[in-house]
Amino acid sequence: MDRLLRVVCQTLFRTGDLRVTTAAGSTFSCGDGSGTPVAIRFASRAAEWRILSDPDLRLGEAYMDGGFVIEQGSIAEFLDLAVRNLSRNKVRPWIRSLRTLRSLARALIERNTLARARRNATHHYNIDYRIYRTFLDSDLQYSCAYFEHNGASLDQAQLAKKRHIAAKLLLKPGLKVLDIGSGWGGLGLHLARSSKVSVVGINLSDEQVRIAQQRAASAGVACEFRIQDYRTVSEKFDRIVSVGMFEHVGKRHYDAFFRKCRDLLADNGVMLLHTIGRWNGPAETNAWVRRYIFPGGYTPALSELAPVIEKSGLIVSDVEVWRLHYAETLRAWRTNFLAHRDDVVRLFDEASDLKSRFGSAERFIRMWEYYLAGFEASFRCYGLAVFQIQLVKNIEAAPLTRDYMYRKRPEVDSSADFPAAAE
């Protein structure tokens, strides 16, 4: 077993400085000795076998359950090292076969019905919002921030994101805006305040909608937040925005999504889609992420989006690719989360539903740390980026040049209503 583990690890880790201790106690090194030293230990032979047979799923599980231990460095440094080496190596045949089988199985059994979409959303977003407050910005923006300059804080970058989105929507007073996947309401409140528009936000997480409704009532702005699936909306809107929700649509439903948006959008309307995407072509979602973090999630490549957008009757009027912004966002979230570990433990212990779902606070914390660190590494060097796609029905609905996106906008802070509204 030790010999097999050594061969696999030394084949994978060609660069970096990794020390491995097996469950039997033997130690060996991998890589070329460069970079920050990282040391790992397998706590049991069972963990070794599971990880070797199915690393996509079992590595994260072993870290959560204590079967895979970081003895020097951090899980973030290990995953960064692993992903950098993976990006240079070919995927092993048995891993490719596992991924193919999982993809076929999902194609046969998974349909993103209204009921399943609701279950998937509540799985991740119905956690006590105070846990999210330990690591997100003051407005609870749970999507990629926009770092306009070096040294920008997370709050500054999230405000810049909201301003950038508002600019691309070409807002003016009196317009009616649909926010698909409205989170805790921050973007809708910002748009209503800064541009004097009315906003309807729809979301499948009752916990998020509850907080958003409280915030809107406290702020006294024209924002309505509903528990509603986009497929059941019937009104017309001058503008549509969707930030961080499209990843949950499912690729079998892309055609229906864009056709529905076309039907809901006014003839001279503008839509902005902000989604995680892949710049290196289509690929399946990591098995651990699908099981523990985003069930039903799928990250599209542009090559998967362009054909269905074209068929829907919508026109792509602008595409912007944010390359490393999400990596910086995730690093800030992970730093904040670990800095507030004691607060997370306290909140976890107060929540009986979390105990029944995740077992212990330590397991819950390890799961989130692995998730945030893994995504950060993937945005740095494994093909993930953020796409902002502006869509119109009328070719003349947007200006000829892009300068309007960068004009100075009012710095409205929608987090101001949060403490009074949601505590």
Buried (B, 14 or more C-beta within 10 A) or exposed (E): BBEEBBEBBBEBBEBBBBBBBBBEEEEBBBBEEEBEBBBBBBBBBEBBBBBBEBBBBBBBBBBBBEBBBBEBBBBBBBBBBBBBBBBEEEEEEEBEEBBEEBEEEBEEEBEBEEEBBBEBBBBBBBBBBBBBBBBBBBBBBBBBBBBBEEEBEBBBBBBBBBBBBBBBBBBEEEBBBBBBBBBBBBBBBBBBBBBBBBBBBBBBBBBBBBBBBBBBEBBEBBBBBBBBBBEEBEEEBBBBBBBBBBBBBBBEBBBBBBBBBBEBBBEEBBBBBBBBBBEEEEBBBBBBBBEBBBBBBBBBBBEBBBEBBEEBEBBBBBBBEBEEBBBBBBBBBBBBBBEBBEBBBEBBEEBEEBBEEBEBBBBBBBBBBBBBBBBBBBBBBBBBBBBBBBBBBBEEBBEEEBEEBEEEBEEBBBBBBBEEBBE
